[in-house]
Amino acid sequence: MKRSFSAFQSIYVKIPLLFVVILFIVFQFISIYFLDQLETQTVTSMKEQINTQVDFLANNVVSILEDEQQTTTDRNQRLSQALDSFSSTYPTTIKIVNPQDYLLATSNLAERSAVGTRTNDELIRDVLINRRPIEDDQFISLQQPYYILKPLFSNTKDEKKFLGVIALESEMEHLNEQREKITNLFLRAIVMAIIAGFILAFVLSQGITTPIENMRQQALRISDGIYDYPAEVYGHDEIGELAVTINDLAFKVRDAQESIESEKQRLDGVLRHMTDGVIGTDQRGNVLLVNDRALLLLDMNQNEAIGRPILTLLGIDQDYQLGNLLRGDHEVMVHKMVDGIPSILKCEFSVIRRETGFVTGLVCVLQDVTEQQKTDQERRDFVSNVSHELRTPLTSIKSYSEALIDGAWKDEKIAPEFLEVIQSESNRMIRMIGNLLDLSKLDGGQIRPNFEYIDFKRLVNYILDRIEFTLENDGNKGKYKILRLLTKKEIYVEIDQDRMTQVIDNLMNNAMKYSPDGSEIVVTLADFQDHVVFSVEDQGLGINQKDIPFLFDRFYRVDKARSRQQGGTGLGLAISKEVIELHGGRVWVESEENVGSKFSFSLPYTEFEFDDGWEEL
């Protein structure tokens, strides 16, 4: 039955009253906005004054630095005098640095002993590199100094010579004190407004919170199964209507509770395993309930599953009988094809019994263990590969050592050859163990890259120069022609230099291993909008297309016999892939049999403004 109530009893009247209180408090915060505007104008005025004074001082400093007739001592004295004559209403420190990053003069008496030494200020170095002024507009606040850094250029018209940098640091303490005085005034007004608003809101909230608390207590009694103590109705507004509704609900819940008690055990059995696929059956094994996860794992819809025998549904009716499953808990592995992809399901059967012991059905919990089985198989394969790779050099070392023990060490011709083989196989084992340790650390996240912001093109040239020098010293000069196609831009990227050198060495060593003598190895460095691409292209035998997807897998070799003969471990490309992905990049390969292969990787970078173009070295 619909109950009527007056307008003043409605919650829609109480909400505007509270809204008025909120607006009253918000007005106090609006005053803070005007305080902020006052602060902004004060700071702007201060900045304009300092900038004008810095420009005037910069002109005086430039005239001093342009005078080439003066001695270094005279120049430093004149610069110090110019800085001492600088006057400002704000505590200020000024530094003058030459293009070589040496401090020429400072207004801070305590720092004048550092004149003639290099600075360690990153902002000054940034201006020396980019030769563009820096003004601390973005980070200005009254709790930190204000910075201005400007490059100094000569006043000649034909060619402006870069003379150095003038850096100013001004404290903001006096502005902070002024702001605090005004802020205290506003805070007192705000506190009074908050106190008044709180008292008024507290009084008004009593008419809402009291009946709500009463209904909460009624809800707690309902959850405990107590239905004979209805909630008190305080009024005829919306909250009062809600209290009446909750009282009606209590009687309906009591009636419904008795009707669902008989199904409680079955629902409890299903709900216990809802995190995985769940199938519930009756005592004859016919499916009564199946959740969405189970339908997804079995690749079927609800209508196809309900009513079917569970053994037929899982496809195990030829191997199991229902009576065996009803005698106790069982675990069955089921192999299925879902969308053409094989999957393995672990099915755990549990019997549902009433308190009397009567069996009412089964609950089958499904878990997709395909990835787990795959991981176990990969682990077994990995252990097998490691055992095989370590057994081969150990067998060689053992055989040659036994031959030396049996007397071969007396043969001056054979003994050195045997020892050389032992040393070679030992080095191969050391390399393999080192690579395995690197992969283990990469997998476990134990490697913390030492990122540095460096010129990547310079690093590439350094590595290639080292490789060419090594070939020349080993008597292999001219064996390979290394052609460099590098962008003219200075490519600055943030990388771990040692790890990246390891990757480039791996790619270059692979190219030289599988390239014929006299062939050409092309090294390319290209820059794009947000990434840089490094490539090594050889003229070797190439790689079959069916092998390309597995090249970066551990211990994978296209030609195992040839790889072992040349000292390969099958881990270099896997390590390279992990390192590149650790840097946020990706690695790939393009190859054609009997033509050659091209290994490439990309790294993210931020483009700087340099001249475009290519150069061939």
Beta strands, then each sheet from edge to edge (+ up, - down):
strand 1: 92-97
strand 2: 103-106
strand 3: 134-135
strand 4: 146-153
strand 5: 162-170
strand 6: 277-281
strand 7: 287-290
strand 8: 330-338
strand 9: 341-353
strand 10: 359-368
strand 11: 451-455
strand 12: 481-487
strand 13: 492-496
strand 14: 520-527
strand 15: 531-537
strand 16: 586-592
strand 17: 596-604
strand 18: 614-616
sheet 1: 2+ 1- 5+ 4- 3+
sheet 2: 7+ 6- 10+ 9- 8+
sheet 3: 11+ 13-
sheet 4: 16+ 17- 15+ 14- 12- 18+
end
